Amino acid sequence: MAAKRRLVDHLLRGENDQISNGGRQVEHCVHPVWREKVIRWYFSIVSALDRQHQFPEDSPFNRSSVHVATALLDSYLLTIPSELSHRYKHDRAAYQLLATTCLLIGMRLTQHDQKRRQSEAPSESKNSSADHPTGQLKRAKTHRDHMDQADHQDVEVGAEKGAHSHGRPHISSTTTNMVVLPTAATILQMSAAPKTISESKILAMVREVTGSRAFPRSHVITALDYIRSLSSSTQAENMDVTLTSEVAEEAYRLADISLTDVNMIGCRPSVVASAAITLALFRSHHGSHEMASLRQDVCAAIVGEDPDFQVAVRKVEAKLIAAAHHSTNAHAPGQMRMNPPIIHHVTAHLIPQEE
């Protein structure tokens, strides 16, 4: 239990280090309709890639990359100068370009984190590597001119090396599990992007995003990290909070839904995770347990006894219930599941012209 407690504590420290909105009003920086459409498009792209590669687990083409991409998108808009954020709220093409860029980076960072976890797994029991679950990202590897270009082991963009990639990623024989991240050209081809968005523009936008003060210096903490830390593999160590695979999946689903609600921008990942876990547990018990008691146990497992934290979780629960109801009516992402892959189809790129 001590190892898992250190894991959660490390997540909390990482969460505190992530840049907040600095008091900026979300409604001044974000177009809620565009943002919701973008996130649904994120899930569509990731689902399509997941089906293409058919990896059973731990693929960068999963919900984790969507959560990271959304965190990058929101944090960037909330920390840039107000006149620039105003542009992204009113210029559809600019917002599409930024959103596409964040997805590309999000998948890259997700793969980086998965490779780190894989490399740490063999020695975890020997050196207690659970104490350091969120290794520092090497900024030089991400902040560079050619975000798509691999470190001699991932993906190569043919155009950057004088050849034509035609949107097809190059497979390296040294790639872990042969997971090949799509290039900017691949994403544009899959999503029928407008001609105003080009590969060169995306790569230029990558430099802007990774060079901003909002860009993370370490692993991007999301609600998924907390749910994962209390999932079935840790049941024996967390007696008060036991997440079966079904409960964990429901919590993941609710965390997915939270992304589409603009009212939850800026909410701490630990709060969103606690609310999602509480609601998932309540549903699994068919209402036989009191919500307040479940909430108290979940909050204690994550932050300990903190009345203010519980109040924040209760507020997010209400938002999640409302967002889940809206999502059910909209048919997505309320039906999201990772196994089998998310049921979505890639359609027109991001934001329809009629919006």
VEXTOR-156960 format. One record per residue (C-alpha): residue number from 1; z negated, y negated, x negated; residue in one letter. Coordinates in steps of 0.001 Angstrom, whole numbers, plus 500000, padded with zeros to 6 digits. Each point is the difference from the previous one (the first is absolute). Layout:
<nodes>
+-----+--------+--------+--------+---------+
! num !     zz !     yy !     xx ! residuo !
+-----+--------+--------+--------+---------+
! NUM !      Z !      Y !      X !       A !
...
+-----+--------+--------+--------+---------+
</nodes>
This chain:
<nodes>
+-----+--------+--------+--------+---------+
! num !     zz !     yy !     xx ! residuo !
+-----+--------+--------+--------+---------+
!   1 ! 500000 ! 500000 ! 500000 !       M !
!   2 ! 499303 ! 497650 ! 497081 !       A !
!   3 ! 503609 ! 500255 ! 498813 !       A !
!   4 ! 501362 ! 499099 ! 503431 !       K !
!   5 ! 497506 ! 497183 ! 500320 !       R !
!   6 ! 501286 ! 498599 ! 496702 !       R !
!   7 ! 503552 ! 500366 ! 501292 !       L !
!   8 ! 499266 ! 497921 ! 503097 !       V !
!   9 ! 498066 ! 497445 ! 497952 !       D !
!  10 ! 502968 ! 499666 ! 497679 !       H !
!  11 ! 502278 ! 499415 ! 502979 !       L !
!  12 ! 497665 ! 497298 ! 501259 !       L !
!  13 ! 500024 ! 498252 ! 496637 !       R !
!  14 ! 503785 ! 500145 ! 499905 !       G !
!  15 ! 500164 ! 498643 ! 503534 !       E !
!  16 ! 497808 ! 497051 ! 499050 !       N !
!  17 ! 502322 ! 499217 ! 497095 !       D !
!  18 ! 503065 ! 499788 ! 502211 !       Q !
!  19 ! 501027 ! 496437 ! 500720 !       I !
!  20 ! 499185 ! 498819 ! 503522 !       S !
!  21 ! 501918 ! 497449 ! 502033 !       N !
!  22 ! 497752 ! 497236 ! 498709 !       G !
!  23 ! 499361 ! 498697 ! 503482 !       G !
!  24 ! 503691 ! 499680 ! 500908 !       R !
!  25 ! 500825 ! 500345 ! 503678 !       Q !
!  26 ! 502087 ! 503122 ! 500539 !       V !
!  27 ! 501984 ! 498439 ! 502836 !       E !
!  28 ! 501226 ! 497308 ! 497584 !       H !
!  29 ! 501432 ! 502579 ! 497579 !       C !
!  30 ! 501137 ! 502989 ! 502039 !       V !
!  31 ! 502575 ! 500504 ! 502726 !       H !
!  32 ! 498262 ! 502717 ! 502072 !       P !
!  33 ! 503149 ! 501408 ! 501625 !       V !
!  34 ! 501915 ! 500193 ! 496739 !       W !
!  35 ! 497035 ! 501584 ! 498236 !       R !
!  36 ! 499608 ! 502717 ! 502623 !       E !
!  37 ! 503696 ! 500831 ! 499832 !       K !
!  38 ! 499843 ! 500126 ! 496213 !       V !
!  39 ! 497097 ! 502454 ! 499990 !       I !
!  40 ! 501759 ! 502265 ! 502486 !       R !
!  41 ! 503062 ! 499813 ! 497763 !       W !
!  42 ! 497810 ! 500934 ! 497006 !       Y !
!  43 ! 498890 ! 503173 ! 501760 !       F !
!  44 ! 503597 ! 500770 ! 500978 !       S !
!  45 ! 501253 ! 499722 ! 496422 !       I !
!  46 ! 497115 ! 502016 ! 498566 !       V !
!  47 ! 500434 ! 502669 ! 502660 !       S !
!  48 ! 503712 ! 500284 ! 499255 !       A !
!  49 ! 499326 ! 500358 ! 496272 !       L !
!  50 ! 497284 ! 502576 ! 500676 !       D !
!  51 ! 502415 ! 502084 ! 502071 !       R !
!  52 ! 502684 ! 499758 ! 497313 !       Q !
!  53 ! 497737 ! 501235 ! 497219 !       H !
!  54 ! 497918 ! 502417 ! 502100 !       Q !
!  55 ! 496951 ! 499815 ! 497765 !       F !
!  56 ! 497052 ! 501713 ! 501718 !       P !
!  57 ! 497350 ! 497647 ! 498681 !       E !
!  58 ! 499100 ! 497200 ! 497621 !       D !
!  59 ! 503393 ! 498313 ! 500148 !       S !
!  60 ! 500382 ! 496249 ! 499566 !       P !
!  61 ! 502031 ! 500129 ! 503211 !       F !
!  62 ! 496927 ! 500051 ! 502212 !       N !
!  63 ! 497717 ! 497669 ! 501896 !       R !
!  64 ! 498218 ! 498934 ! 496793 !       S !
!  65 ! 503055 ! 498117 ! 498775 !       S !
!  66 ! 500261 ! 498221 ! 503365 !       V !
!  67 ! 496365 ! 498887 ! 499833 !       H !
!  68 ! 500448 ! 498757 ! 496428 !       V !
!  69 ! 503267 ! 498218 ! 500842 !       A !
!  70 ! 498373 ! 498293 ! 502989 !       T !
!  71 ! 497033 ! 498921 ! 497874 !       A !
!  72 ! 502392 ! 498505 ! 497447 !       L !
!  73 ! 501972 ! 498199 ! 502705 !       L !
!  74 ! 496926 ! 498506 ! 501666 !       D !
!  75 ! 498206 ! 499011 ! 496801 !       S !
!  76 ! 503108 ! 498315 ! 498630 !       Y !
!  77 ! 500542 ! 497916 ! 503127 !       L !
!  78 ! 496329 ! 499029 ! 500196 !       L !
!  79 ! 499748 ! 498806 ! 496404 !       T !
!  80 ! 503247 ! 498141 ! 499326 !       I !
!  81 ! 500227 ! 496238 ! 500655 !       P !
!  82 ! 500094 ! 499115 ! 503685 !       S !
!  83 ! 503495 ! 498478 ! 499832 !       E !
!  84 ! 501353 ! 503257 ! 498602 !       L !
!  85 ! 498191 ! 502180 ! 502546 !       S !
!  86 ! 501409 ! 497713 ! 502707 !       H !
!  87 ! 503480 ! 500944 ! 498802 !       R !
!  88 ! 499276 ! 503720 ! 500350 !       Y !
!  89 ! 498775 ! 499426 ! 503533 !       K !
!  90 ! 503193 ! 498285 ! 501109 !       H !
!  91 ! 502745 ! 501368 ! 497739 !       D !
!  92 ! 500886 ! 503490 ! 501211 !       R !
!  93 ! 502130 ! 500879 ! 496972 !       A !
!  94 ! 497301 ! 498907 ! 497548 !       A !
!  95 ! 497375 ! 502057 ! 501824 !       Y !
!  96 ! 502273 ! 503062 ! 500037 !       Q !
!  97 ! 500541 ! 499655 ! 496267 !       L !
!  98 ! 496268 ! 499719 ! 499314 !       L !
!  99 ! 499191 ! 502950 ! 502263 !       A !
! 100 ! 502599 ! 502221 ! 498336 !       T !
! 101 ! 498660 ! 499051 ! 496588 !       T !
! 102 ! 496427 ! 500836 ! 500971 !       C !
! 103 ! 501070 ! 503446 ! 501223 !       L !
! 104 ! 501744 ! 500721 ! 496711 !       L !
! 105 ! 496916 ! 498937 ! 498021 !       I !
! 106 ! 497667 ! 501799 ! 502403 !       G !
! 107 ! 501734 ! 503337 ! 499418 !       M !
! 108 ! 499924 ! 499407 ! 496254 !       R !
! 109 ! 496268 ! 499260 ! 500001 !       L !
! 110 ! 499296 ! 502982 ! 502253 !       T !
! 111 ! 501815 ! 502317 ! 497618 !       Q !
! 112 ! 498077 ! 498451 ! 497093 !       H !
! 113 ! 496703 ! 500743 ! 501720 !       D !
! 114 ! 501013 ! 503556 ! 500923 !       Q !
! 115 ! 501023 ! 500773 ! 496430 !       K !
! 116 ! 496650 ! 498672 ! 498793 !       R !
! 117 ! 498128 ! 502204 ! 502464 !       R !
! 118 ! 502022 ! 503026 ! 498922 !       Q !
! 119 ! 499310 ! 499347 ! 496335 !       S !
! 120 ! 496282 ! 499570 ! 500639 !       E !
! 121 ! 499607 ! 503055 ! 502240 !       A !
! 122 ! 499792 ! 502698 ! 497278 !       P !
! 123 ! 497197 ! 498225 ! 498150 !       S !
! 124 ! 498179 ! 498551 ! 502987 !       E !
! 125 ! 497341 ! 502682 ! 500097 !       S !
! 126 ! 499378 ! 499691 ! 496279 !       K !
! 127 ! 499790 ! 496275 ! 499431 !       N !
! 128 ! 499097 ! 498665 ! 503461 !       S !
! 129 ! 503190 ! 498011 ! 500286 !       S !
! 130 ! 499053 ! 499345 ! 503631 !       A !
! 131 ! 498039 ! 497110 ! 498550 !       D !
! 132 ! 503334 ! 498281 ! 499305 !       H !
! 133 ! 502339 ! 500773 ! 502903 !       P !
! 134 ! 502003 ! 496801 ! 499920 !       T !
! 135 ! 501369 ! 499563 ! 496493 !       G !
! 136 ! 501324 ! 496661 ! 498879 !       Q !
! 137 ! 503732 ! 499489 ! 500434 !       L !
! 138 ! 501877 ! 499046 ! 496898 !       K !
! 139 ! 501413 ! 496687 ! 501087 !       R !
! 140 ! 502798 ! 500129 ! 497426 !       A !
! 141 ! 501378 ! 503137 ! 501636 !       K !
! 142 ! 500310 ! 498351 ! 503389 !       T !
! 143 ! 500595 ! 496342 ! 499214 !       H !
! 144 ! 503408 ! 500170 ! 498411 !       R !
! 145 ! 503603 ! 499207 ! 500670 !       D !
! 146 ! 501030 ! 503512 ! 501012 !       H !
! 147 ! 497427 ! 501312 ! 502436 !       M !
! 148 ! 502272 ! 502910 ! 500938 !       D !
! 149 ! 500524 ! 501092 ! 496415 !       Q !
! 150 ! 497686 ! 502847 ! 499047 !       A !
! 151 ! 497826 ! 500500 ! 496960 !       D !
! 152 ! 502360 ! 502731 ! 498728 !       H !
! 153 ! 498644 ! 502330 ! 502697 !       Q !
! 154 ! 500516 ! 498587 ! 503465 !       D !
! 155 ! 503084 ! 498305 ! 501439 !       V !
! 156 ! 502855 ! 498253 ! 498285 !       E !
! 157 ! 502124 ! 497339 ! 501602 !       V !
! 158 ! 503456 ! 500628 ! 498697 !       G !
! 159 ! 501061 ! 496415 ! 500493 !       A !
! 160 ! 497252 ! 498836 ! 497674 !       E !
! 161 ! 501375 ! 502271 ! 497249 !       K !
! 162 ! 503643 ! 499130 ! 500376 !       G !
! 163 ! 500865 ! 502802 ! 502413 !       A !
! 164 ! 500329 ! 500140 ! 503772 !       H !
! 165 ! 497233 ! 501810 ! 501847 !       S !
! 166 ! 501696 ! 499737 ! 503424 !       H !
! 167 ! 496519 ! 499999 ! 501513 !       G !
! 168 ! 499176 ! 503464 ! 498665 !       R !
! 169 ! 496823 ! 500373 ! 497951 !       P !
! 170 ! 500277 ! 501745 ! 496649 !       H !
! 171 ! 497788 ! 503067 ! 499677 !       I !
! 172 ! 498143 ! 500421 ! 496749 !       S !
! 173 ! 499045 ! 503492 ! 498901 !       S !
! 174 ! 496572 ! 498731 ! 498966 !       T !
! 175 ! 499120 ! 498500 ! 503355 !       T !
! 176 ! 496769 ! 501390 ! 501434 !       T !
! 177 ! 500869 ! 502303 ! 502922 !       N !
! 178 ! 503547 ! 498571 ! 499829 !       M !
! 179 ! 499030 ! 497135 ! 502318 !       V !
! 180 ! 502655 ! 497339 ! 499590 !       V !
! 181 ! 499315 ! 496542 ! 501318 !       L !
! 182 ! 502885 ! 498271 ! 501732 !       P !
! 183 ! 501622 ! 497017 ! 498363 !       T !
! 184 ! 500404 ! 496664 ! 501709 !       A !
! 185 ! 503618 ! 500959 ! 500671 !       A !
! 186 ! 498902 ! 503233 ! 501676 !       T !
! 187 ! 497647 ! 498217 ! 502371 !       I !
! 188 ! 502655 ! 497430 ! 500884 !       L !
! 189 ! 502520 ! 502750 ! 500668 !       Q !
! 190 ! 497604 ! 501982 ! 502188 !       M !
! 191 ! 498967 ! 497037 ! 502098 !       S !
! 192 ! 503351 ! 498364 ! 500667 !       A !
! 193 ! 498695 ! 496799 ! 498466 !       A !
! 194 ! 501797 ! 496717 ! 500599 !       P !
! 195 ! 502312 ! 498786 ! 497254 !       K !
! 196 ! 497627 ! 497134 ! 499260 !       T !
! 197 ! 497679 ! 502521 ! 498328 !       I !
! 198 ! 501309 ! 501416 ! 496743 !       S !
! 199 ! 498594 ! 502200 ! 497256 !       E !
! 200 ! 499958 ! 497105 ! 497560 !       S !
! 201 ! 498060 ! 497840 ! 502454 !       K !
! 202 ! 497425 ! 502751 ! 500492 !       I !
! 203 ! 499510 ! 500403 ! 496257 !       L !
! 204 ! 499571 ! 496245 ! 499666 !       A !
! 205 ! 497456 ! 500088 ! 502834 !       M !
! 206 ! 498161 ! 502795 ! 498199 !       V !
! 207 ! 499394 ! 497610 ! 497110 !       R !
! 208 ! 498592 ! 497404 ! 502374 !       E !
! 209 ! 497659 ! 502388 ! 501806 !       V !
! 210 ! 498711 ! 501791 ! 496912 !       T !
! 211 ! 499531 ! 496689 ! 498249 !       G !
! 212 ! 497932 ! 498452 ! 502789 !       S !
! 213 ! 496218 ! 499767 ! 499888 !       R !
! 214 ! 499850 ! 502228 ! 503078 !       A !
! 215 ! 501504 ! 502936 ! 498158 !       F !
! 216 ! 497320 ! 502657 ! 499363 !       P !
! 217 ! 498688 ! 500634 ! 496503 !       R !
! 218 ! 498712 ! 503388 ! 501112 !       S !
! 219 ! 500500 ! 502587 ! 502726 !       H !
! 220 ! 500535 ! 498407 ! 503426 !       V !
! 221 ! 497043 ! 501033 ! 502151 !       I !
! 222 ! 500954 ! 500914 ! 503572 !       T !
! 223 ! 498191 ! 501557 ! 502942 !       A !
! 224 ! 501616 ! 503324 ! 499093 !       L !
! 225 ! 497970 ! 500187 ! 496795 !       D !
! 226 ! 496704 ! 499996 ! 501906 !       Y !
! 227 ! 501209 ! 502524 ! 502565 !       I !
! 228 ! 501201 ! 502246 ! 497200 !       R !
! 229 ! 496644 ! 499736 ! 498230 !       S !
! 230 ! 498205 ! 501336 ! 503097 !       L !
! 231 ! 502606 ! 502572 ! 500955 !       S !
! 232 ! 499517 ! 503751 ! 500358 !       S !
! 233 ! 499870 ! 500644 ! 496260 !       S !
! 234 ! 496691 ! 498119 ! 499865 !       T !
! 235 ! 498372 ! 501469 ! 503089 !       Q !
! 236 ! 497340 ! 501867 ! 498061 !       A !
! 237 ! 498968 ! 496810 ! 498262 !       E !
! 238 ! 499901 ! 497684 ! 503022 !       N !
! 239 ! 497709 ! 501604 ! 502539 !       M !
! 240 ! 499843 ! 497025 ! 502363 !       D !
! 241 ! 503767 ! 499420 ! 500128 !       V !
! 242 ! 502191 ! 503102 ! 500168 !       T !
! 243 ! 503740 ! 499435 ! 500352 !       L !
! 244 ! 501986 ! 503073 ! 500903 !       T !
! 245 ! 503720 ! 499885 ! 499345 !       S !
! 246 ! 500577 ! 499099 ! 503659 !       E !
! 247 ! 497478 ! 497162 ! 499939 !       V !
! 248 ! 501369 ! 498706 ! 496705 !       A !
! 249 ! 503549 ! 500031 ! 501375 !       E !
! 250 ! 498893 ! 498042 ! 503060 !       E !
! 251 ! 498274 ! 497484 ! 497740 !       A !
! 252 ! 503176 ! 499710 ! 497917 !       Y !
! 253 ! 502006 ! 499435 ! 503186 !       R !
! 254 ! 497683 ! 497199 ! 501080 !       L !
! 255 ! 500208 ! 498458 ! 496547 !       A !
! 256 ! 503799 ! 500066 ! 500354 !       D !
! 257 ! 499728 ! 498229 ! 503335 !       I !
! 258 ! 497750 ! 497322 ! 498510 !       S !
! 259 ! 502870 ! 498861 ! 497783 !       L !
! 260 ! 502047 ! 498805 ! 502957 !       T !
! 261 ! 497270 ! 497718 ! 501369 !       D !
! 262 ! 500180 ! 496538 ! 498473 !       V !
! 263 ! 496412 ! 499407 ! 501127 !       N !
! 264 ! 498834 ! 502507 ! 497391 !       M !
! 265 ! 501616 ! 498260 ! 497055 !       I !
! 266 ! 497217 ! 499160 ! 497584 !       G !
! 267 ! 497610 ! 502639 ! 501308 !       C !
! 268 ! 498312 ! 501891 ! 497197 !       R !
! 269 ! 501494 ! 503484 ! 499511 !       P !
! 270 ! 496493 ! 501487 ! 500109 !       S !
! 271 ! 499428 ! 498436 ! 503427 !       V !
! 272 ! 503339 ! 501229 ! 501365 !       V !
! 273 ! 499340 ! 503484 ! 498622 !       A !
! 274 ! 496502 ! 500097 ! 501489 !       S !
! 275 ! 501324 ! 498962 ! 503402 !       A !
! 276 ! 502813 ! 502574 ! 499862 !       A !
! 277 ! 497620 ! 502790 ! 498945 !       I !
! 278 ! 497455 ! 499075 ! 502690 !       T !
! 279 ! 502624 ! 500061 ! 502751 !       L !
! 280 ! 501469 ! 503253 ! 498693 !       A !
! 281 ! 496569 ! 501650 ! 499970 !       L !
! 282 ! 499226 ! 498701 ! 503476 !       F !
! 283 ! 503246 ! 501468 ! 501298 !       R !
! 284 ! 499385 ! 503338 ! 498263 !       S !
! 285 ! 496604 ! 500248 ! 501719 !       H !
! 286 ! 501643 ! 499187 ! 503358 !       H !
! 287 ! 497553 ! 497160 ! 500521 !       G !
! 288 ! 496948 ! 502246 ! 499734 !       S !
! 289 ! 498574 ! 497914 ! 497151 !       H !
! 290 ! 499031 ! 496349 ! 500284 !       E !
! 291 ! 502443 ! 497665 ! 498302 !       M !
! 292 ! 497181 ! 497944 ! 498490 !       A !
! 293 ! 498464 ! 503066 ! 498370 !       S !
! 294 ! 503335 ! 501136 ! 498566 !       L !
! 295 ! 500710 ! 496500 ! 498728 !       R !
! 296 ! 496633 ! 499821 ! 498295 !       Q !
! 297 ! 500579 ! 503312 ! 498210 !       D !
! 298 ! 503498 ! 499023 ! 498865 !       V !
! 299 ! 498917 ! 496589 ! 498756 !       C !
! 300 ! 497052 ! 501544 ! 498157 !       A !
! 301 ! 502356 ! 502421 ! 498258 !       A !
! 302 ! 502169 ! 497133 ! 498769 !       I !
! 303 ! 497766 ! 496977 ! 499382 !       V !
! 304 ! 496499 ! 501133 ! 500897 !       G !
! 305 ! 497791 ! 498188 ! 502485 !       E !
! 306 ! 501713 ! 496688 ! 500719 !       D !
! 307 ! 499710 ! 498544 ! 503546 !       P !
! 308 ! 502648 ! 497338 ! 499313 !       D !
! 309 ! 502450 ! 502653 ! 498896 !       F !
! 310 ! 499380 ! 501967 ! 503186 !       Q !
! 311 ! 500680 ! 496896 ! 502088 !       V !
! 312 ! 503310 ! 499515 ! 498180 !       A !
! 313 ! 500899 ! 503658 ! 500567 !       V !
! 314 ! 499241 ! 499731 ! 503728 !       R !
! 315 ! 502360 ! 497022 ! 500294 !       K !
! 316 ! 502777 ! 501851 ! 498223 !       V !
! 317 ! 499466 ! 503012 ! 502260 !       E !
! 318 ! 500807 ! 497812 ! 502997 !       A !
! 319 ! 503136 ! 498723 ! 498281 !       K !
! 320 ! 501043 ! 503527 ! 499095 !       L !
! 321 ! 499601 ! 501209 ! 503572 !       I !
! 322 ! 502165 ! 497137 ! 501243 !       A !
! 323 ! 502589 ! 500563 ! 497256 !       A !
! 324 ! 500076 ! 503746 ! 500706 !       A !
! 325 ! 500630 ! 499316 ! 503689 !       H !
! 326 ! 502850 ! 497650 ! 499106 !       H !
! 327 ! 501380 ! 502507 ! 497506 !       S !
! 328 ! 499946 ! 502824 ! 502541 !       T !
! 329 ! 502031 ! 497886 ! 502396 !       N !
! 330 ! 502420 ! 499144 ! 497216 !       A !
! 331 ! 500251 ! 503681 ! 498917 !       H !
! 332 ! 499410 ! 499130 ! 496331 !       A !
! 333 ! 498170 ! 500172 ! 497690 !       P !
! 334 ! 497583 ! 501719 ! 502376 !       G !
! 335 ! 501705 ! 503350 ! 499456 !       Q !
! 336 ! 499985 ! 499818 ! 496201 !       M !
! 337 ! 499151 ! 503189 ! 498149 !       R !
! 338 ! 500609 ! 500886 ! 496408 !       M !
! 339 ! 500403 ! 503772 ! 500469 !       N !
! 340 ! 502495 ! 500359 ! 501562 !       P !
! 341 ! 501618 ! 496749 ! 498826 !       P !
! 342 ! 499829 ! 496882 ! 502107 !       I !
! 343 ! 502489 ! 500144 ! 502848 !       I !
! 344 ! 502125 ! 496906 ! 499559 !       H !
! 345 ! 503604 ! 499167 ! 499335 !       H !
! 346 ! 501225 ! 497204 ! 497764 !       V !
! 347 ! 501892 ! 497468 ! 502047 !       T !
! 348 ! 501070 ! 496397 ! 499503 !       A !
! 349 ! 498364 ! 498258 ! 497099 !       H !
! 350 ! 496603 ! 498534 ! 500810 !       L !
! 351 ! 500377 ! 497114 ! 502413 !       I !
! 352 ! 502794 ! 500021 ! 502607 !       P !
! 353 ! 502023 ! 496813 ! 500097 !       Q !
! 354 ! 499126 ! 499345 ! 503629 !       E !
! 355 ! 496287 ! 499579 ! 499229 !       E !
+-----+--------+--------+--------+---------+
</nodes>
